[in-house]
Amino acid sequence: MAGRRGEKRRWRASAPRASFFRRRIFRAKRHGVRSEVPLWAGNPERAFFLAPAISGVYLWERGIFPFRVKLSIKSDYAARAVLWLAQHHQEDAARTVEEMASAQGIPPNYLVQILIELKSAQIVKSQRGKEGGYLLARPPAKITFGDVLRSIHGEIFDSPALNNPSNPPELRQAWQRLRRAVNQTADAITFQQLLDESLEKGKMYYI
């Protein structure tokens, strides 16, 4: 009995700490962070999960618990929104958030946040008034997949190993080549190309 009581007291003492981590996970997920890092709070029987956007790099740099790099659903929503606007680019008319959200199955409030970030990156622009809404800030041929991903996530591919002085030079160079390859691939894809591919697929389907 005494052992169980002592264990209960320890768990009660840890409850505020667990609540603290739950709150931070909720905030991170609300902002589009999906992957999580296991953080053992001094006891391997108790696992808390902390979003990498909060302190994943801190843990990685200290050799604790590697985490998986994964782009969030936010980047998918952003790419779909830009592609949808590109499909209506020739109409030269603003589209409402509600119309876009309904067409793409994106939560309207979440879409507004994404459009604000895309606007900051000068990928889309807003128009006020009765006919207000959003439209592309430049032609689809001038917008790359990399532009959209960076507007949402910053650097598309990043790792502490890129700048870790204790990492062997040849390994750092390998990481840098990987980052360049990811960036070059993303920047080689324009939304005009995606429109053209969609048009070709439509023609093939019609035939």
LUMBANU-283281 format. One line per 10 residues: number of its first residue (from 1); their letters; for each residue x, y, z of N, C-alpha, C. Coordinates in nm, 3 decimals. Layout:
// residues N
NUM> a> X:Y:Z:X:Y:Z:X:Y:Z | ...
END
This chain:
// residues 207
1> magrrgekrr> 0.082:-0.121:0.000:0.000:0.000:0.000:0.085:0.126:0.000 | 0.190:0.123:0.086:0.275:0.242:0.096:0.340:0.273:-0.038 | 0.381:0.165:-0.107:0.444:0.186:-0.237:0.348:0.247:-0.337 | 0.224:0.201:-0.337:0.126:0.255:-0.429:0.094:0.401:-0.399 | 0.084:0.432:-0.267:0.057:0.571:-0.231:0.169:0.663:-0.277 | 0.293:0.615:-0.256:0.408:0.695:-0.299:0.408:0.717:-0.449 | 0.369:0.612:-0.524:0.363:0.623:-0.669:0.255:0.723:-0.710 | 0.138:0.718:-0.641:0.031:0.813:-0.672:0.076:0.955:-0.646 | 0.149:0.976:-0.535:0.197:1.111:-0.503:0.291:1.162:-0.611 | 0.379:1.072:-0.661:0.473:1.112:-0.766:0.397:1.150:-0.892
11> wrasaprasf> 0.293:1.072:-0.928:0.216:1.105:-1.048:0.140:1.235:-1.032 | 0.086:1.260:-0.908:0.017:1.386:-0.886:0.113:1.503:-0.900 | 0.236:1.486:-0.848:0.336:1.593:-0.858:0.373:1.621:-1.002 | 0.368:1.517:-1.087:0.407:1.535:-1.227:0.292:1.588:-1.313 | 0.170:1.591:-1.257:0.053:1.631:-1.335:0.066:1.770:-1.395 | 0.111:1.873:-1.318:0.126:2.006:-1.381:0.224:2.005:-1.496 | 0.332:1.925:-1.484:0.431:1.917:-1.592:0.370:1.852:-1.716 | 0.293:1.744:-1.693:0.227:1.679:-1.806:0.128:1.773:-1.872 | 0.055:1.848:-1.790:-0.040:1.945:-1.845:0.031:2.051:-1.927 | 0.149:2.093:-1.881:0.229:2.193:-1.953:0.264:2.143:-2.092
21> frrrifrakr> 0.308:2.015:-2.101:0.346:1.960:-2.231:0.224:1.945:-2.320 | 0.109:1.903:-2.262:-0.012:1.889:-2.343:-0.053:2.022:-2.404 | -0.041:2.129:-2.325:-0.077:2.261:-2.376:0.014:2.300:-2.492 | 0.143:2.272:-2.482:0.237:2.311:-2.587:0.214:2.228:-2.712 | 0.177:2.099:-2.695:0.146:2.015:-2.810:0.025:2.073:-2.883 | -0.077:2.113:-2.805:-0.198:2.167:-2.866:-0.167:2.292:-2.946 | -0.085:2.383:-2.889:-0.050:2.506:-2.960:0.025:2.473:-3.089 | 0.118:2.380:-3.081:0.198:2.345:-3.199:0.110:2.284:-3.307 | 0.020:2.193:-3.270:-0.067:2.131:-3.370:-0.161:2.233:-3.432 | -0.203:2.330:-3.349:-0.292:2.433:-3.401:-0.224:2.513:-3.510
31> hgvrsevplw> -0.090:2.524:-3.504:-0.015:2.599:-3.604:0.041:2.510:-3.714 | -0.007:2.387:-3.721:0.027:2.302:-3.836:0.141:2.206:-3.814 | 0.196:2.197:-3.690:0.305:2.104:-3.665:0.246:1.968:-3.634 | 0.283:1.866:-3.712:0.220:1.736:-3.699:0.309:1.632:-3.632 | 0.441:1.633:-3.660:0.528:1.531:-3.602:0.559:1.565:-3.458 | 0.597:1.464:-3.380:0.623:1.485:-3.238:0.751:1.414:-3.195 | 0.809:1.462:-3.084:0.933:1.408:-3.033:0.909:1.349:-2.896 | 0.948:1.223:-2.868:0.931:1.170:-2.734:1.030:1.236:-2.639 | 0.982:1.285:-2.528:1.068:1.346:-2.427:1.043:1.273:-2.297 | 1.141:1.196:-2.251:1.125:1.121:-2.127:1.163:1.213:-2.012
41> agnperaffl> 1.065:1.245:-1.929:1.086:1.343:-1.821:1.153:1.278:-1.702 | 1.275:1.228:-1.722:1.351:1.172:-1.612:1.307:1.032:-1.572 | 1.204:0.980:-1.633:1.153:0.849:-1.596:1.107:0.778:-1.723 | 1.171:0.667:-1.763:1.136:0.601:-1.889:0.995:0.546:-1.891 | 0.928:0.538:-1.774:0.791:0.489:-1.773:0.691:0.597:-1.810 | 0.737:0.722:-1.811:0.647:0.832:-1.843:0.696:0.899:-1.970 | 0.619:0.895:-2.074:0.658:0.957:-2.202:0.570:1.076:-2.229 | 0.632:1.192:-2.247:0.558:1.309:-2.291:0.600:1.336:-2.435 | 0.515:1.402:-2.510:0.544:1.430:-2.649:0.550:1.580:-2.670 | 0.661:1.622:-2.727:0.685:1.765:-2.746:0.705:1.792:-2.893
51> apaisgvylw> 0.634:1.888:-2.951:0.645:1.918:-3.094:0.783:1.968:-3.128 | 0.843:1.926:-3.241:0.978:1.967:-3.278:0.990:2.116:-3.301 | 0.880:2.184:-3.338:0.888:2.328:-3.358:0.921:2.399:-3.229 | 0.894:2.336:-3.113:0.922:2.399:-2.985:1.065:2.373:-2.943 | 1.105:2.246:-2.938:1.241:2.220:-2.892:1.304:2.096:-2.955 | 1.256:2.056:-3.072:1.315:1.941:-3.138:1.461:1.961:-3.173 | 1.495:2.081:-3.223:1.634:2.110:-3.257:1.720:2.108:-3.132 | 1.666:2.159:-3.021:1.738:2.157:-2.893:1.778:2.015:-2.858 | 1.681:1.922:-2.872:1.708:1.782:-2.839:1.806:1.720:-2.937 | 1.785:1.749:-3.067:1.871:1.691:-3.171:2.016:1.733:-3.149
61> ergifpfrvk> 2.039:1.861:-3.124:2.175:1.912:-3.110:2.247:1.848:-2.992 | 2.171:1.798:-2.895:2.231:1.735:-2.778:2.231:1.583:-2.788 | 2.200:1.534:-2.908:2.205:1.391:-2.932:2.093:1.314:-2.865 | 1.980:1.382:-2.835:1.870:1.316:-2.766:1.753:1.300:-2.861 | 1.706:1.178:-2.878:1.582:1.149:-2.949:1.571:1.213:-3.088 | 1.624:1.153:-3.189:1.606:1.205:-3.325:1.459:1.207:-3.363 | 1.418:1.305:-3.444:1.278:1.314:-3.485:1.266:1.308:-3.636 | 1.147:1.274:-3.680:1.120:1.258:-3.822:1.082:1.393:-3.882 | 1.142:1.426:-3.995:1.109:1.550:-4.066:0.987:1.522:-4.153 | 0.884:1.601:-4.134:0.760:1.579:-4.210:0.690:1.712:-4.231
71> lsiksdyaar> 0.657:1.742:-4.357:0.582:1.864:-4.385:0.438:1.845:-4.340 | 0.380:1.949:-4.287:0.246:1.940:-4.232:0.139:1.948:-4.340 | 0.015:1.924:-4.299:-0.100:1.934:-4.390:-0.114:2.078:-4.441 | -0.057:2.171:-4.369:-0.066:2.313:-4.408:-0.003:2.336:-4.544 | 0.108:2.269:-4.572:0.174:2.285:-4.702:0.088:2.225:-4.814 | 0.018:2.116:-4.784:-0.072:2.055:-4.882:-0.188:2.151:-4.913 | -0.247:2.208:-4.808:-0.357:2.303:-4.828:-0.310:2.425:-4.908 | -0.191:2.475:-4.876:-0.138:2.593:-4.946:-0.119:2.563:-5.095 | -0.061:2.448:-5.127:-0.039:2.411:-5.268:-0.171:2.396:-5.342 | -0.270:2.336:-5.276:-0.401:2.318:-5.339:-0.470:2.452:-5.362
81> avlwlaqhhq> -0.455:2.543:-5.266:-0.516:2.676:-5.282:-0.454:2.752:-5.399 | -0.322:2.746:-5.409:-0.253:2.816:-5.518:-0.289:2.753:-5.653 | -0.294:2.621:-5.659:-0.330:2.555:-5.785:-0.473:2.592:-5.826 | -0.564:2.598:-5.729:-0.703:2.633:-5.760:-0.712:2.777:-5.813 | -0.636:2.867:-5.749:-0.634:3.007:-5.798:-0.570:3.014:-5.936 | -0.470:2.929:-5.961:-0.405:2.927:-6.092:-0.503:2.882:-6.199 | -0.592:2.790:-6.165:-0.692:2.743:-6.261:-0.789:2.854:-6.302 | -0.804:2.952:-6.214:-0.896:3.064:-6.241:-0.821:3.194:-6.273 | -0.691:3.182:-6.296:-0.608:3.302:-6.316:-0.650:3.382:-6.439 | -0.687:3.315:-6.546:-0.724:3.384:-6.670:-0.852:3.467:-6.656
91> edaartveem> -0.933:3.435:-6.557:-1.057:3.510:-6.537:-1.032:3.649:-6.479 | -0.913:3.666:-6.418:-0.874:3.796:-6.362:-0.979:3.850:-6.265 | -1.033:3.761:-6.183:-1.133:3.800:-6.083:-1.098:3.736:-5.950 | -1.118:3.812:-5.843:-1.088:3.761:-5.709:-1.187:3.652:-5.670 | -1.139:3.556:-5.592:-1.222:3.447:-5.544:-1.232:3.454:-5.392 | -1.350:3.425:-5.340:-1.370:3.435:-5.195:-1.309:3.315:-5.123 | -1.283:3.335:-4.995:-1.229:3.227:-4.913:-1.329:3.112:-4.905 | -1.457:3.147:-4.890:-1.561:3.044:-4.878:-1.567:2.957:-5.004 | -1.557:3.023:-5.120:-1.561:2.950:-5.247:-1.442:2.855:-5.259 | -1.325:2.906:-5.224:-1.203:2.826:-5.233:-1.205:2.711:-5.134
101> asaqgippny> -1.249:2.740:-5.011:-1.253:2.637:-4.906:-1.350:2.525:-4.944 | -1.464:2.562:-4.999:-1.564:2.463:-5.039:-1.512:2.376:-5.154 | -1.445:2.438:-5.250:-1.395:2.364:-5.367:-1.283:2.268:-5.330 | -1.201:2.306:-5.231:-1.085:2.225:-5.197:-1.100:2.145:-5.068 | -1.211:2.163:-4.998:-1.232:2.089:-4.874:-1.137:2.130:-4.764 | -1.108:2.261:-4.755:-1.017:2.315:-4.654:-1.098:2.395:-4.553 | -1.074:2.378:-4.421:-1.145:2.459:-4.322:-1.125:2.608:-4.349 | -1.231:2.687:-4.361:-1.219:2.829:-4.399:-1.126:2.910:-4.309 | -1.139:2.893:-4.177:-1.055:2.971:-4.085:-0.907:2.938:-4.102 | -0.879:2.810:-4.126:-0.741:2.768:-4.148:-0.689:2.822:-4.281
111> lvqilielks> -0.776:2.823:-4.381:-0.739:2.874:-4.512:-0.703:3.022:-4.507 | -0.775:3.098:-4.425:-0.744:3.241:-4.411:-0.601:3.260:-4.362 | -0.559:3.182:-4.262:-0.422:3.191:-4.210:-0.320:3.160:-4.320 | -0.350:3.057:-4.399:-0.259:3.017:-4.506:-0.248:3.127:-4.611 | -0.361:3.186:-4.647:-0.362:3.292:-4.749:-0.285:3.415:-4.702 | -0.290:3.443:-4.573:-0.215:3.556:-4.518:-0.065:3.532:-4.537 | -0.021:3.408:-4.513:0.121:3.375:-4.530:0.160:3.377:-4.678 | 0.072:3.329:-4.764:0.099:3.334:-4.908:0.103:3.479:-4.958 | 0.021:3.563:-4.899:0.021:3.704:-4.937:0.150:3.771:-4.894 | 0.200:3.736:-4.775:0.327:3.792:-4.727:0.442:3.755:-4.819
121> aqivksqrgk> 0.432:3.638:-4.882:0.535:3.591:-4.975:0.510:3.641:-5.117 | 0.407:3.725:-5.134:0.371:3.783:-5.265:0.336:3.676:-5.368 | 0.273:3.571:-5.320:0.224:3.465:-5.409:0.078:3.493:-5.446 | 0.002:3.541:-5.349:-0.136:3.582:-5.375:-0.152:3.728:-5.331 | -0.258:3.788:-5.376:-0.292:3.924:-5.333:-0.441:3.930:-5.301 | -0.478:4.023:-5.218:-0.618:4.035:-5.179:-0.682:4.155:-5.246 | -0.812:4.148:-5.260:-0.887:4.258:-5.321:-1.008:4.286:-5.232 | -1.023:4.412:-5.195:-1.134:4.449:-5.106:-1.259:4.486:-5.186 | -1.366:4.505:-5.111:-1.490:4.548:-5.176:-1.589:4.436:-5.197 | -1.696:4.470:-5.266:-1.803:4.374:-5.291:-1.756:4.254:-5.371
131> eggyllarpp> -1.667:4.277:-5.463:-1.611:4.170:-5.546:-1.475:4.125:-5.493 | -1.456:4.144:-5.364:-1.325:4.115:-5.303:-1.298:3.967:-5.286 | -1.174:3.938:-5.254:-1.129:3.801:-5.234:-0.980:3.791:-5.260 | -0.937:3.678:-5.310:-0.795:3.654:-5.337:-0.774:3.611:-5.482 | -0.659:3.647:-5.534:-0.614:3.600:-5.666:-0.463:3.595:-5.667 | -0.407:3.532:-5.768:-0.261:3.520:-5.774:-0.196:3.657:-5.792 | -0.081:3.675:-5.726:-0.008:3.801:-5.738:0.081:3.803:-5.861 | 0.107:3.687:-5.919:0.186:3.678:-6.043:0.142:3.556:-6.121 | 0.180:3.546:-6.247:0.134:3.435:-6.331:0.178:3.300:-6.274 | 0.101:3.194:-6.302:0.137:3.060:-6.254:0.277:3.015:-6.295
141> akitfgdvlr> 0.323:3.062:-6.412:0.457:3.024:-6.459:0.567:3.085:-6.372 | 0.533:3.187:-6.294:0.630:3.256:-6.209:0.621:3.211:-6.063 | 0.538:3.111:-6.036:0.523:3.061:-5.900:0.567:2.914:-5.898 | 0.663:2.883:-5.815:0.712:2.745:-5.807:0.657:2.675:-5.682 | 0.665:2.544:-5.687:0.627:2.463:-5.571:0.713:2.501:-5.451 | 0.841:2.528:-5.478:0.932:2.569:-5.371:0.890:2.700:-5.307 | 0.841:2.795:-5.388:0.794:2.924:-5.334:0.684:2.901:-5.231 | 0.590:2.815:-5.265:0.477:2.789:-5.176:0.522:2.721:-5.047 | 0.606:2.618:-5.060:0.653:2.547:-4.941:0.733:2.638:-4.849 | 0.818:2.722:-4.905:0.897:2.813:-4.821:0.810:2.920:-4.755
151> sihgeifdsp> 0.702:2.960:-4.821:0.614:3.060:-4.760:0.547:3.005:-4.635 | 0.532:2.873:-4.630:0.465:2.810:-4.515:0.565:2.760:-4.411 | 0.674:2.700:-4.456:0.766:2.634:-4.363:0.903:2.700:-4.350 | 0.929:2.804:-4.429:1.064:2.858:-4.429:1.151:2.769:-4.516 | 1.262:2.720:-4.463:1.349:2.630:-4.539:1.276:2.497:-4.559 | 1.275:2.447:-4.683:1.204:2.322:-4.712:1.269:2.204:-4.641 | 1.401:2.197:-4.652:1.475:2.087:-4.590:1.582:2.146:-4.500 | 1.582:2.106:-4.375:1.681:2.159:-4.282:1.721:2.050:-4.183 | 1.842:2.058:-4.135:1.891:1.964:-4.036:2.005:2.029:-3.957 | 2.012:2.008:-3.827:2.125:2.060:-3.749:2.259:2.009:-3.800
161> alnnpsnppe> 2.256:1.894:-3.870:2.381:1.836:-3.922:2.445:1.925:-4.027 | 2.368:2.014:-4.089:2.422:2.102:-4.193:2.525:2.200:-4.138 | 2.508:2.240:-4.012:2.597:2.341:-3.955:2.665:2.295:-3.827 | 2.660:2.167:-3.801:2.722:2.114:-3.679:2.873:2.099:-3.700 | 2.956:2.177:-3.628:3.101:2.171:-3.650:3.162:2.036:-3.614 | 3.093:1.959:-3.530:3.147:1.828:-3.493:3.117:1.721:-3.599 | 3.037:1.758:-3.697:3.004:1.665:-3.805:3.121:1.660:-3.904 | 3.161:1.543:-3.952:3.270:1.535:-4.051:3.235:1.616:-4.176 | 3.332:1.686:-4.237:3.305:1.771:-4.354:3.236:1.697:-4.468 | 3.279:1.574:-4.493:3.219:1.499:-4.605:3.072:1.467:-4.577
171> lrqawqrlrr> 3.036:1.450:-4.450:2.897:1.423:-4.416:2.814:1.551:-4.426 | 2.873:1.663:-4.385:2.803:1.792:-4.400:2.777:1.822:-4.546 | 2.875:1.790:-4.631:2.859:1.813:-4.775:2.748:1.724:-4.832 | 2.737:1.602:-4.779:2.630:1.512:-4.824:2.493:1.570:-4.787 | 2.482:1.624:-4.666:2.357:1.688:-4.624:2.326:1.810:-4.712 | 2.429:1.885:-4.744:2.410:2.005:-4.829:2.364:1.967:-4.970 | 2.421:1.858:-5.023:2.378:1.811:-5.156:2.232:1.768:-5.153 | 2.194:1.704:-5.044:2.055:1.661:-5.031:1.961:1.782:-5.025 | 2.002:1.885:-4.949:1.918:2.005:-4.940:1.909:2.075:-5.075 | 2.021:2.085:-5.147:2.019:2.147:-5.280:1.928:2.070:-5.375
181> avnqtadait> 1.935:1.938:-5.368:1.853:1.855:-5.457:1.704:1.877:-5.429 | 1.668:1.885:-5.301:1.528:1.909:-5.265:1.483:2.045:-5.314 | 1.564:2.148:-5.290:1.529:2.284:-5.334:1.520:2.295:-5.486 | 1.617:2.236:-5.555:1.616:2.242:-5.702:1.496:2.171:-5.760 | 1.459:2.058:-5.703:1.342:1.985:-5.752:1.215:2.065:-5.730 | 1.201:2.122:-5.610:1.081:2.200:-5.578:1.073:2.327:-5.663 | 1.189:2.388:-5.690:1.190:2.512:-5.768:1.175:2.487:-5.918 | 1.195:2.363:-5.960:1.180:2.329:-6.102:1.034:2.305:-6.140 | 0.947:2.296:-6.040:0.805:2.271:-6.066:0.728:2.402:-6.055 | 0.671:2.448:-6.165:0.589:2.568:-6.162:0.441:2.528:-6.167
191> fqqlldesle> 0.357:2.619:-6.125:0.214:2.589:-6.126:0.156:2.592:-6.267 | 0.228:2.656:-6.358:0.187:2.649:-6.498:0.208:2.507:-6.551 | 0.319:2.445:-6.510:0.343:2.306:-6.549:0.234:2.215:-6.496 | 0.191:2.239:-6.373:0.085:2.157:-6.314:-0.047:2.176:-6.389 | -0.073:2.301:-6.430:-0.194:2.328:-6.509:-0.188:2.255:-6.643 | -0.069:2.261:-6.707:-0.053:2.195:-6.837:-0.070:2.043:-6.824 | -0.014:1.986:-6.716:-0.028:1.842:-6.694:-0.174:1.804:-6.673 | -0.246:1.889:-6.599:-0.388:1.864:-6.576:-0.467:1.871:-6.707 | -0.430:1.966:-6.793:-0.497:1.981:-6.923:-0.471:1.861:-7.012 | -0.346:1.814:-7.014:-0.311:1.697:-7.095:-0.385:1.574:-7.046
201> kgkmyyi> -0.394:1.561:-6.914:-0.465:1.446:-6.858:-0.612:1.450:-6.896 | -0.670:1.573:-6.896:-0.809:1.589:-6.937:-0.832:1.550:-7.081 | -0.737:1.586:-7.169:-0.748:1.551:-7.310:-0.742:1.401:-7.330 | -0.652:1.334:-7.260:-0.637:1.190:-7.270:-0.764:1.120:-7.221 | -0.821:1.174:-7.113:-0.943:1.115:-7.060:-1.059:1.130:-7.158 | -1.063:1.246:-7.226:-1.169:1.272:-7.324:-1.158:1.177:-7.442 | -1.033:1.151:-7.486:-1.011:1.061:-7.599:-1.053:0.918:-7.561
END
